[in-house]
Amino acid sequence: MAYTLPPEWYPQDAILLTWPPLESDWSSMLERIEATFEALVRAISAYQRVVLVLDSQARADAVRTRLTTLGARIENCLFHVAPADDTWARDHGPITRLNEGAPELLDYRFTGWGGKFAAERDNALTRALEHCWSVPVIDHQLRILEGGAIESNGQGVVLVTTSCLLNENRGSVSRADWEAHMRAQWGTEHVLWLEHGHLEGDDTDSHIDTLARFCAEDVIAYVHCDDPSDPHFDALALMEAELKAFRTPEGHPYTLVPLPWPRAAFDPDDGHRLPATYANFLITNQEVLVPIYQDPADLMALNVLQSLFPERRIVPVDCTSVIRQHGSLHCLTMQLPKGTLGPLDHH
């Protein structure tokens, strides 16, 4: 069997979204976060399907009505009712591998980023949605892994951080054990381990999708801090040096593209710093959805990503509400590669 882990730009059937549950950390700002979700669905449904998970049928009906009013392409929206703890589909959603080109869904264990938050209902979602999938779901519940922790270039190279994957709160799995698992289960030939880089306010122990992202087989966009007075400056400079030292399997350096650094954003209630990052963008079939923060650097970030994805529309999505719960746009979404779902009328 020849396994590969497709890159995000591989053709997609849909994007998975878990709508904010009524009873969750979002309760005090539900209207604001729902507006962000509505913007996401409007943008994505114009071109491809969106799988929406909601916590009750009444909620699903209300959201369907609201999205219709807002002009979403409702025929591209698939509604499913299942209980969830939170909204972070990137981390509780299935990870897709290709087996001789045919998709299979891998169901890893989600523990709320190493036991920080309740996650049992989120962890059960991939199985709860089994009627959605037209492909096998393969149980990997013995291993803790979140989708935001891995970046694949689709050609056997995976980019990760040691602070997440080797963390004792994820089971203290060794580097050698991870590399053996990736080789056996994903066909990974080359693992790039970043040992530096973090964002204050991040609950994930430095998910790679907050720091550095593949934009093509040999192109990496990464967070670059240009403010020497910022507490992140030293760690991100060390991360940049690591990225510069990485080599492709053929021995060439990667093309590295720095992403701008937004101003520090703080929680209005208690003042702690929030993890604003432009690396948390989402690639879909025809668009790149980019988090923005009502910041002077927003436009520069949009322009950088347009230069990296000239064939896709760049769609800004205001994520000032999302970072209040310590994630951003990519964290809310999980792509479902082509062949994952049944035909268009499969609800």
Secondary structure, DSSP 8 states (H G I E B T S, - for coil): --EE---TTS-EEEEEEE---SSSTTGGGHHHHHHHHHHHHHHHHTTSEEEEEES-HHHHHHHHHHHHHHT--GGGEEEEE---S-S-HHHHS-EEEEETTEEEEEEEE--HHHHTS--HHHHTHHHHTTTTBSS-EEEEEEEE--GGG-EE-SSSEEEEEHHHHT-GGGT---HHHHHHHHHHHH---EEEEE-----TT-SSSS-GGGTEEEEETTEEEEE----TTSTTHHHHHHHHHHHHH-B-TTS-B-EEEEE-----EE-TTT--EE---TT--EE-SSEEEEEE-S-TTHHHHHHHHHHH-TTSEEEEEE-TTGGGGT--TGGGEEEEETTSB-STT--
